[in-house]
Amino acid sequence: VQLQASGGGSVQAGGSLRPSCTVSISIFDYEAMGWYRRAPGIQRELVAAITVDSSTDYAASVKGRFTISRDNAKNTVYLQMNSLKPEDTAVYYCHAQKYRVPSDYHYWGQGTEVTVSS
């Protein structure tokens, strides 16, 4: 299983980026996919998630600015990031999850760096 992330970069505050995450097998194999981020000195946090039926969830800090979406035909999940702030600077990680009993399976892509300058 591979999750290939791309689309990070450096922008000024107020700018936009759209990282993407492509899975090596069918996106339908995962009940949920999403993005986490880790900033220096801060614990990794969930940014946004989308389920197989396209239900979404967002961190309060990005709600209204970020939009997660999926293209099932391309096995790809996108994170549209608008109105970026310096505090959005972090390494963003793609995540995929399979719901299983007794515990879920978690898969991670390599990080893509996002830097927002003021």
C-alpha positions as CSV (number, residue, x, y, z in Angstrom):
1,V,0.0,0.0,0.0
2,Q,1.4,3.4,-1.0
3,L,0.0,6.8,-0.4
4,Q,1.8,9.4,-2.6
5,A,1.4,13.0,-1.5
6,S,2.4,16.0,-3.5
7,G,1.5,19.7,-3.9
8,G,3.0,21.4,-0.8
9,G,5.1,24.5,-1.2
10,S,5.7,28.0,0.0
11,V,3.2,30.8,-0.2
12,Q,2.5,34.1,1.3
13,A,-0.2,34.6,3.8
14,G,-3.6,34.7,2.1
15,G,-2.4,32.4,-0.7
16,S,-3.6,28.9,-1.7
17,L,-2.3,25.5,-2.2
18,R,-3.9,22.2,-3.1
19,P,-1.9,19.1,-2.0
20,S,-3.1,15.8,-3.3
21,C,-2.7,12.2,-2.2
22,T,-3.0,9.2,-4.5
23,V,-3.3,5.7,-3.3
24,S,-1.7,2.8,-5.1
25,I,-4.8,0.6,-4.9
26,S,-8.5,1.4,-5.0
27,I,-9.6,4.3,-2.9
28,F,-12.7,2.3,-2.0
29,D,-10.5,0.0,0.1
30,Y,-10.4,2.7,2.8
31,E,-13.3,3.8,4.9
32,A,-11.7,7.2,5.5
33,M,-8.9,9.3,4.2
34,G,-7.5,12.6,5.4
35,W,-4.7,14.9,6.2
36,Y,-2.8,15.4,9.4
37,R,-0.1,18.0,10.0
38,R,2.8,18.4,12.4
39,A,4.3,21.8,13.1
40,P,7.6,22.2,15.0
41,G,7.0,21.6,18.7
42,I,3.3,20.8,18.2
43,Q,1.7,17.4,18.3
44,R,0.4,16.0,15.1
45,E,-3.2,17.0,14.5
46,L,-6.0,16.0,12.2
47,V,-6.7,18.7,9.6
48,A,-9.5,17.2,7.5
49,A,-11.0,13.8,6.8
50,I,-13.4,12.4,4.3
51,T,-15.2,9.1,4.4
52,V,-16.1,6.7,1.6
53,D,-19.6,8.3,1.4
54,S,-17.9,11.7,1.3
55,S,-18.8,12.9,4.8
56,T,-16.2,15.4,5.9
57,D,-14.7,16.6,9.2
58,Y,-12.4,19.5,9.8
59,A,-10.2,20.9,12.5
60,A,-11.8,24.1,13.9
61,S,-8.7,26.1,12.9
62,V,-9.2,25.3,9.2
63,K,-13.0,25.2,8.9
64,G,-14.2,27.6,6.2
65,R,-10.7,27.9,4.7
66,F,-9.8,24.3,3.8
67,T,-11.8,21.8,1.7
68,I,-11.2,18.1,1.4
69,S,-12.5,16.2,-1.6
70,R,-12.0,13.0,-3.4
71,D,-11.8,11.8,-7.0
72,N,-12.6,8.2,-6.9
73,A,-11.7,7.6,-10.6
74,K,-8.2,8.9,-9.9
75,N,-7.9,7.3,-6.4
76,T,-6.9,10.7,-5.2
77,V,-7.8,12.9,-2.3
78,Y,-7.3,16.7,-2.4
79,L,-6.9,19.3,0.2
80,Q,-7.8,22.8,-1.1
81,M,-6.2,25.3,1.3
82,N,-7.3,28.9,0.9
83,S,-6.6,32.0,3.0
84,L,-3.4,30.4,4.3
85,K,-2.0,31.7,7.6
86,P,1.6,31.5,8.9
87,E,0.2,29.1,11.6
88,D,-0.7,26.7,8.9
89,T,3.0,26.1,8.3
90,A,3.7,22.4,8.9
91,V,4.4,19.1,7.3
92,Y,1.2,17.6,6.0
93,Y,0.7,13.9,6.0
94,C,-1.8,11.9,4.0
95,H,-3.6,9.3,6.0
96,A,-5.9,6.3,5.1
97,Q,-7.9,4.2,7.5
98,K,-9.6,0.8,7.3
99,Y,-12.2,0.2,10.0
100,R,-11.5,-3.2,11.6
101,V,-12.3,-5.0,14.9
102,P,-10.5,-4.9,17.3
103,S,-8.4,-2.1,15.9
104,D,-8.3,-0.1,12.7
105,Y,-5.6,-0.2,10.2
106,H,-3.8,3.1,9.5
107,Y,-1.6,4.0,6.6
108,W,0.6,7.1,6.1
109,G,2.1,8.8,3.1
110,Q,5.3,10.8,3.1
111,G,4.9,14.3,4.3
112,T,4.6,17.3,2.1
113,E,5.9,20.6,3.5
114,V,3.8,23.7,3.6
115,T,5.3,27.0,4.5
116,V,3.3,30.2,4.8
117,S,5.1,33.5,5.2
118,S,3.7,36.6,6.6
